[in-house]
């Protein structure tokens, strides 16, 4: 399996003055595999240390921040001589030893020759417990579930990816049904690496479901193991309300759906916990579609998405029979799977921020706005081929964006004011923007 993030790791390695790198992402998105694969393929030596339940590492980093002493301890622990010129140090689950996280500052300042990659599934949660973080002394790489293009590569469809990368939509449209079939499989299997690998090997939808349920169960166990006891019930209630929230016509998150009479302040910590774990994505409303969108962020209005479309389809117990029923899959749950899918692909595009827009009366809504630092681009998501776009037309007449995008099951078409982009080509926004 190949991950696009491997290119980012090679770029990091080639930097002359690189800092320790922290890979952020939810549990089970492939951080450990990525680090080890990169270490084995790109360095003469790799020293891998997992900090989870590792008392020796806790003791090693708790004495002081003497880098020479720490390196000696790591050598004794692993039985490897650490040559900074050809060795990569990999610290997994680094949040379990907060002193190791703090030590990255001293590695950067005193011994920058050491090449260090770290990962932590619950890193954001650890920081809220008062961990000293090496601000400005580390670099970050965000890792998400496999994108649709990565999924196609895992399925052995490299040429299909190349057509989209070249923006050869004429040829790609000829093979639209192949893309649609792959997209249906992606909606069901999702992008969690273990599920994708199993499906790529065996083409067994039931096996993918078993793996997805195991991942969801592990997340629930994390709630009990790592979250404050008084917050755990609210985390579970909020987490389990997300499919219902996305099924609404207006997908704005409503606390009252969690529990009658629920208020924002009751669930703030639960929501923060899920976001810090990387299990949910918050997409805030922008009050005005201007640069930068961050300046117009409405903190009280947001939509909440899961980390992965396959996990969402598992949570709602989507039956695999809908895969063969025309375009029904894309319309299920009022298009909630489709909007989840589009947001998931947007998250993998570097250099953009994602919001949504509604007018003050709520009569018009744009599913997503993206901000690339220069322009604001509205994106309307259609789950089928019905392309009536009253909201998008209203938006464009009022704000006159340079480019507008509608993504649906229809074919690629460039109009005067609108780009029609097939759902299976939504990642092409990376090049189009």
C-alpha positions in Angstrom: 0.0 0.0 0.0 1.3 3.4 -0.9 0.5 6.7 0.9 0.9 10.1 -0.6 2.3 11.3 2.7 5.5 9.3 1.9 6.4 12.2 -0.5 6.1 14.6 2.4 8.5 12.5 4.5 11.0 12.5 1.7 10.8 16.3 1.4 11.3 16.5 5.2 14.4 14.2 5.0 15.9 16.4 2.2 15.7 19.6 4.3 19.0 20.9 5.4 17.7 22.4 8.7 14.8 20.0 9.6 13.2 19.9 12.9 11.7 16.8 14.7 8.6 15.8 12.8 5.3 14.9 14.5 2.7 13.0 12.6 -0.8 13.7 13.8 -3.9 11.7 13.1 -6.6 9.5 14.6 -5.8 6.0 15.8 -5.7 3.4 13.0 -5.1 5.8 10.1 -1.6 4.2 9.5 0.9 6.4 11.3 3.0 3.6 12.7 3.1 1.8 9.3 4.0 5.0 7.5 6.9 5.8 9.9 8.3 2.3 9.9 8.0 1.9 6.1 9.7 5.2 5.6 12.5 4.3 8.1 13.1 0.9 6.5 13.2 2.2 2.9 15.0 5.5 3.3 17.6 5.0 6.1 20.4 2.6 6.7 19.2 2.2 10.3 15.9 2.7 12.0 15.4 2.8 15.8 11.8 2.3 16.7 10.5 2.9 20.2 6.9 2.6 21.4 6.3 4.7 24.5 2.9 3.1 25.4 3.3 1.4 28.8 7.0 1.8 28.6 8.3 2.4 32.1 12.0 2.4 31.0 11.4 5.3 28.6 9.4 7.2 31.3 12.4 6.8 33.6 14.9 7.7 30.9 13.2 11.0 30.0 12.3 12.0 33.5 15.8 12.6 34.9 16.9 15.6 32.9 17.1 16.9 29.3 20.8 15.9 28.7 20.6 14.8 25.1 23.9 12.8 25.3 22.6 10.8 28.3 19.2 10.2 26.5 20.9 9.0 23.3 23.1 6.6 25.4 20.0 5.3 27.1 18.2 4.8 23.8 21.3 2.9 22.5 21.3 0.6 25.6 17.5 0.1 25.3 17.5 -0.9 21.6 20.9 -2.4 21.3 21.8 -0.2 18.3 24.5 2.4 17.9 22.7 5.6 16.8 24.6 7.4 14.0 22.7 10.6 13.3 23.9 10.7 9.7 22.2 7.4 8.7 19.7 6.6 11.5 16.1 7.8 12.0 14.7 7.7 15.5 11.0 6.9 15.6 9.0 7.7 18.8 5.5 6.1 18.7 2.7 7.1 21.1 4.9 9.9 22.3 2.1 11.5 24.2 2.4 8.7 26.8 5.7 10.2 28.0 5.2 14.0 28.1 8.9 14.5 29.0 9.9 12.9 25.7 7.6 15.4 23.9 9.3 18.3 25.8 12.7 16.8 24.9 12.1 17.5 21.2 12.9 21.1 21.9 16.4 20.2 23.2 17.0 17.9 20.3 16.2 20.7 18.0 18.3 23.3 19.8 21.3 21.2 21.0 21.5 18.2 18.8 19.7 19.0 15.5 21.7 16.4 13.7 19.4 13.7 15.0 16.6 12.8 12.7 13.4 12.2 14.7 9.9 11.3 13.6 7.1 11.0 16.2 3.4 10.1 16.3 0.7 10.2 18.9 -3.0 9.2 18.4 -4.1 11.1 21.5 -1.6 13.9 21.2 -4.2 16.7 21.3 -5.8 15.2 24.4 -2.4 15.0 26.1 -1.7 18.7 25.5 -4.9 19.7 27.4 -3.6 17.9 30.5 -0.8 20.5 30.8 2.0 18.8 28.8 4.8 21.2 27.9 4.9 21.4 24.1 8.0 22.4 22.1 6.3 25.3 20.3 8.3 26.3 17.2 10.8 23.5 17.6 8.9 20.8 15.7 7.2 20.3 12.3 3.9 18.6 11.7 2.4 16.2 9.2 -1.3 15.4 9.3 -2.3 11.9 8.3 -5.9 11.0 7.4 -7.5 7.8 6.1 -6.7 6.9 2.5 -8.2 9.3 0.0 -10.2 8.0 -3.0 -7.1 8.2 -5.2 -5.0 6.3 -2.7 -7.9 3.7 -2.5 -7.8 3.4 -6.3 -4.1 2.8 -6.2 -4.6 0.1 -3.5 -7.1 -1.5 -5.9 -4.4 -1.5 -8.7 -6.0 1.3 -10.7 -3.0 3.6 -11.2 -3.9 4.5 -14.7 -7.3 5.8 -13.6 -5.5 8.1 -11.2 -3.1 9.3 -13.9 -6.0 10.4 -16.1 -7.4 12.6 -13.3 -3.9 14.0 -12.5 -3.5 15.0 -16.1 -7.1 16.4 -16.1 -7.9 14.2 -19.1 -11.6 14.3 -18.3 -12.5 13.3 -21.9 -10.8 9.9 -21.5 -11.9 9.6 -17.9 -15.5 10.1 -18.8 -15.3 7.2 -21.2 -14.6 5.0 -18.2 -17.0 6.7 -15.8 -18.7 3.4 -14.8 -15.4 2.1 -13.6 -14.9 5.2 -11.5 -18.4 5.0 -10.2 -18.0 1.3 -9.2 -14.7 2.1 -7.4 -16.4 5.1 -5.6 -19.3 2.8 -4.4 -16.7 0.5 -3.0 -14.9 3.4 -1.3 -18.2 4.6 0.3 -18.6 1.2 1.8 -15.0 0.2 2.7 -13.7 3.7 3.4 -10.1 4.7 3.8 -8.9 3.0 7.1 -5.8 1.2 6.0 -6.6 -2.2 7.6 -10.0 -2.3 6.0 -8.6 -1.2 2.6 -5.8 -3.7 2.6 -8.1 -6.6 3.5 -10.6 -5.6 0.8 -7.8 -5.1 -1.8 -6.6 -8.7 -1.0 -9.9 -10.5 -0.8 -12.7 -8.2 -2.2 -14.8 -9.3 0.8 -17.2 -6.6 2.0 -18.1 -8.6 5.1 -14.5 -8.7 6.2 -14.2 -5.0 5.8 -17.2 -4.5 8.0 -15.7 -6.7 10.7 -12.5 -4.6 10.7 -14.5 -1.3 10.7 -16.6 -2.5 13.7 -13.4 -3.5 15.5 -12.0 0.0 14.9 -15.2 1.6 16.2 -15.1 -0.6 19.3 -11.5 0.4 19.9 -12.5 4.1 19.7 -15.2 3.4 22.3 -12.6 1.8 24.6 -10.4 4.9 24.2 -13.3 7.0 25.5 -13.3 5.0 28.7 -9.6 4.6 29.0 -8.4 8.1 28.3 -11.2 10.6 28.8 -12.2 12.0 32.2 -14.8 9.7 33.8 -17.5 12.4 34.0 -17.1 13.2 30.3 -17.2 9.7 28.9 -21.1 9.4 28.7 -21.3 12.7 26.9 -18.6 11.7 24.5 -20.5 8.5 23.6 -23.8 10.3 23.2 -22.3 13.0 21.0 -20.4 10.4 18.9 -23.4 8.3 18.4 -25.5 11.3 17.4 -23.3 12.2 14.4 -25.0 9.9 11.8 -28.4 11.4 12.7 -27.0 14.9 12.6 -25.7 14.3 9.0 -29.1 12.8 7.9 -30.9 16.1 8.5 -31.7 18.3 5.5 -29.9 21.1 7.3 -26.7 19.4 8.5 -25.8 22.1 11.1 -25.0 20.4 14.4 -27.8 20.7 16.9 -27.1 19.8 20.5 -30.8 19.1 21.1 -30.5 16.0 18.9 -28.0 14.4 21.4 -30.5 14.8 24.2 -33.6 16.9 24.7 -32.6 20.1 26.4 -28.9 19.6 25.8 -26.8 22.8 25.7 -23.5 23.6 24.1 -21.7 24.1 27.4 -22.7 20.6 28.5 -20.9 19.0 25.6 -18.0 21.4 25.0 -15.4 19.1 26.6 -16.8 16.0 24.8 -16.6 17.7 21.4 -13.1 19.0 22.1 -12.0 15.5 23.1 -13.3 13.9 19.9 -11.7 16.7 17.8 -8.4 16.4 19.6 -8.4 12.7 18.9 -8.9 13.4 15.2 -12.1 11.4 15.2 -14.3 14.3 14.0 -13.9 17.2 11.7 -15.7 20.5 12.6 -16.6 22.7 9.6 -17.7 26.1 10.8 -20.1 28.5 9.0 -18.5 31.6 7.4 -20.7 34.6 7.9 -19.3 36.2 4.7 -17.4 34.6 1.8 -14.3 36.9 2.0 -10.6 36.3 2.4 -9.6 35.1 4.9 -12.6 33.0 5.8 -11.1 32.5 9.2 -11.9 36.1 10.0 -15.6 35.4 9.3 -15.9 32.2 11.3 -19.1 31.6 13.2 -18.1 29.6 16.2 -21.6 28.8 17.2 -22.6 27.2 13.9 -20.8 24.2 12.5 -21.3 20.8 10.8 -19.6 17.8 12.3 -18.2 14.9 10.2 -16.6 11.6 11.1 -13.0 10.8 10.3 -14.0 8.2 7.6 -16.9 7.6 5.3 -16.5 3.8 5.7 -16.8 4.1 9.4 -19.9 6.2 8.9 -21.5 3.6 6.7 -20.6 1.0 9.3 -22.2 3.0 12.1 -25.5 3.3 10.2 -25.3 -0.4 9.2 -25.5 0.3 5.5 -26.3 -3.0 3.7 -23.9 -4.0 0.9 -26.9 -4.7 -1.4 -27.3 -0.9 -2.0 -23.9 -1.2 -3.9 -25.6 -2.8 -6.9 -28.8 -0.6 -6.9 -27.9 2.1 -9.4 -27.1 5.4 -7.8 -29.1 4.6 -4.6 -26.0 4.5 -2.5 -25.1 8.2 -3.2 -28.6 9.3 -2.2 -28.9 7.3 1.0 -29.4 9.2 4.2 -30.2 12.4 2.2 -26.7 12.4 0.7 -24.9 12.4 4.1 -22.4 9.8 2.9 -21.7 12.0 -0.2 -21.1 15.1 1.8 -18.9 13.1 4.3 -16.9 11.8 1.3 -16.3 15.2 -0.2 -15.2 16.7 3.1 -12.9 13.8 3.6 -11.2 14.5 0.3 -10.9 18.2 0.9 -9.1 17.5 4.2 -6.3 15.9 2.3 -5.6 19.0 0.2 -2.9 21.1 1.7 -3.1 24.9 2.0 -6.9 25.2 2.2 -9.4 25.9 4.9 -12.9 24.5 4.7 -16.1 26.2 5.8 -19.7 26.4 4.7 -22.1 29.3 4.1 -25.8 30.1 4.7 -27.5 33.4 4.3 -28.9 35.0 7.4 -32.4 33.7 6.8 -31.1 30.2 6.2 -32.9 30.0 2.8 -29.7 29.4 0.8 -26.7 27.2 1.7 -23.4 26.4 0.1 -22.1 23.0 1.3 -18.5 24.0 1.4 -16.3 27.1 0.9 -12.6 26.7 0.5 -10.1 29.4 1.1 -6.7 29.0 -0.7 -5.4 32.3 0.5 -6.2 34.1 -2.7 -9.8 33.2 -3.6 -12.9 31.8 -2.0 -14.4 28.9 -4.0 -17.9 27.7 -3.3 -18.5 24.0 -3.7 -22.0 22.5 -4.0 -22.4 18.8 -3.4 -25.1 16.8 -5.2 -25.6 13.2 -4.4 -27.2 12.4 -7.8 -27.7 13.9 -11.2 -30.4 16.5 -10.2 -28.4 19.7 -10.9 -30.8 22.4 -9.8 -28.6 24.9 -8.0 -30.8 27.7 -6.6 -28.5 28.3 -3.6 -25.3 28.3 -5.7 -26.8 30.6 -8.4 -28.0 33.0 -5.6 -24.5 32.9 -4.1 -22.7 33.5 -7.4 -25.0 36.4 -8.4 -24.4 38.1 -5.1 -20.7 37.5 -4.5 -19.4 36.8 -8.1 -16.6 34.3 -7.2 -14.0 33.7 -9.9 -14.8 30.0 -10.0 -17.7 27.9 -8.6 -17.8 24.1 -8.4 -20.7 21.7 -8.4 -19.8 18.0 -7.8 -22.3 15.3 -8.6 -22.8 12.1 -10.5 -23.0 14.0 -13.7 -20.1 14.2 -16.2 -17.4 16.9 -16.3 -18.5 20.1 -17.9 -17.1 23.7 -17.8 -19.7 26.4 -18.1 -19.3 30.2 -18.0 -19.8 30.5 -14.3 -19.6 26.9 -13.1 -17.4 23.9 -13.2 -19.3 20.6 -13.0 -17.0 18.0 -11.5 -17.9 14.3 -11.1 -17.8 13.1 -7.5 -15.2 10.5 -8.5 -12.9 13.4 -9.6 -13.4 15.7 -6.6 -9.7 15.5 -5.7 -9.0 17.3 -8.9 -9.8 20.5 -7.0 -6.2 20.2 -5.9 -5.1 21.1 -9.4 -8.1 23.2 -10.5 -7.8 25.7 -7.7 
